[in-house]
Amino acid sequence: KNQVEQSPQSLIILEGKNCTLQCNYTVSPFSNLRWYKQDTGRGPVSLTIMTFSENTKSNGRYTATLDADTKQSSLHITASQLSDSASYICVRGVGENNYGQNFVFGPGTRLSVLP
Amino acid sequence: KAGVTQTPRYLIKTRGQQVTLSCSPISGHRSVSWYQQTPGQGLQFLFEYFSETQRNKGNFPGRFSGRQFSNSRSEMNVSTLELGDSALYLCASSLEAARATEAFFGQGTRLTVV
């Protein structure tokens, strides 16, 4: 069972609209919760990184939230643009003694923004 | 500042062969981690190196190995290739191995095993 689950699997929205992507993770502890954007055929690009003590982090039109009690995170995209079409991956960072770049990845949400 | 560079970008190998992939991290970064991405399994962690030492390891067979050199460049080796090893292999570099340090990914090496 994947320790990080995302919903929806795919999403289609019109340009200019907002959307929210969901992430549920299991198993504690974790050192950080990340969101990445991955364009087809390219490496992931970091959007936000949150430690367990943070509950929100913004990066331009992207805002991530984290509820450590319910083990849920969300990524809200405001005023979507065509260039937002990509896969959005939720990532749980783990590591021995809270160090290390050992990640557990969610399956991703495929977002398509239409004109 | 140059990003993470992976070479080669594309590779075709025959089942049973071995392959070596290279990753040059961002200048000054000492942590390099490797990942496998397939349509069926998504992204999976292979291993992480920091200052030439393997710090973390994922659940992959011993056919997958790696190393890091004193200049932080890293190589990943896969021996006795199987069809299922066909994947996009990504590496990421970080300034340190601290828990909330941002990881920068390369463009990946697309390996096809025939």
Chai-1 contact restraints between the chains, C-beta under 6 A:
chainA,res_idxA,chainB,res_idxB,connection_type,confidence,min_distance_angstrom,max_distance_angstrom,comment,restraint_id
A,S31,B,R99,contact,1.0,0.0,6.0,A-B,restraint_1
A,N32,B,R99,contact,1.0,0.0,6.0,A-B,restraint_2
A,N32,B,A100,contact,1.0,0.0,6.0,A-B,restraint_3
A,R42,B,Q107,contact,1.0,0.0,6.0,A-B,restraint_4
A,G43,B,L90,contact,1.0,0.0,6.0,A-B,restraint_5
A,G43,B,F105,contact,1.0,0.0,6.0,A-B,restraint_6
A,G43,B,G106,contact,1.0,0.0,6.0,A-B,restraint_7
A,G43,B,Q107,contact,1.0,0.0,6.0,A-B,restraint_8
A,G43,B,G108,contact,1.0,0.0,6.0,A-B,restraint_9
A,P44,B,F105,contact,1.0,0.0,6.0,A-B,restraint_10
A,S46,B,E102,contact,1.0,0.0,6.0,A-B,restraint_11
A,I49,B,A100,contact,1.0,0.0,6.0,A-B,restraint_12
A,T51,B,A100,contact,1.0,0.0,6.0,A-B,restraint_13
A,N98,B,R99,contact,1.0,0.0,6.0,A-B,restraint_14
A,Y99,B,A97,contact,1.0,0.0,6.0,A-B,restraint_15
A,Y99,B,A98,contact,1.0,0.0,6.0,A-B,restraint_16
A,Y99,B,R99,contact,1.0,0.0,6.0,A-B,restraint_17
A,G100,B,E48,contact,1.0,0.0,6.0,A-B,restraint_18
A,G100,B,R55,contact,1.0,0.0,6.0,A-B,restraint_19
A,G100,B,N56,contact,1.0,0.0,6.0,A-B,restraint_20
A,G100,B,A97,contact,1.0,0.0,6.0,A-B,restraint_21
A,Q101,B,S31,contact,1.0,0.0,6.0,A-B,restraint_22
A,Q101,B,S33,contact,1.0,0.0,6.0,A-B,restraint_23
A,Q101,B,E48,contact,1.0,0.0,6.0,A-B,restraint_24
A,Q101,B,S94,contact,1.0,0.0,6.0,A-B,restraint_25
A,Q101,B,A103,contact,1.0,0.0,6.0,A-B,restraint_26
A,N102,B,F45,contact,1.0,0.0,6.0,A-B,restraint_27
A,N102,B,N56,contact,1.0,0.0,6.0,A-B,restraint_28
A,F103,B,F45,contact,1.0,0.0,6.0,A-B,restraint_29
A,F105,B,G42,contact,1.0,0.0,6.0,A-B,restraint_30
A,F105,B,L43,contact,1.0,0.0,6.0,A-B,restraint_31
A,P107,B,G42,contact,1.0,0.0,6.0,A-B,restraint_32
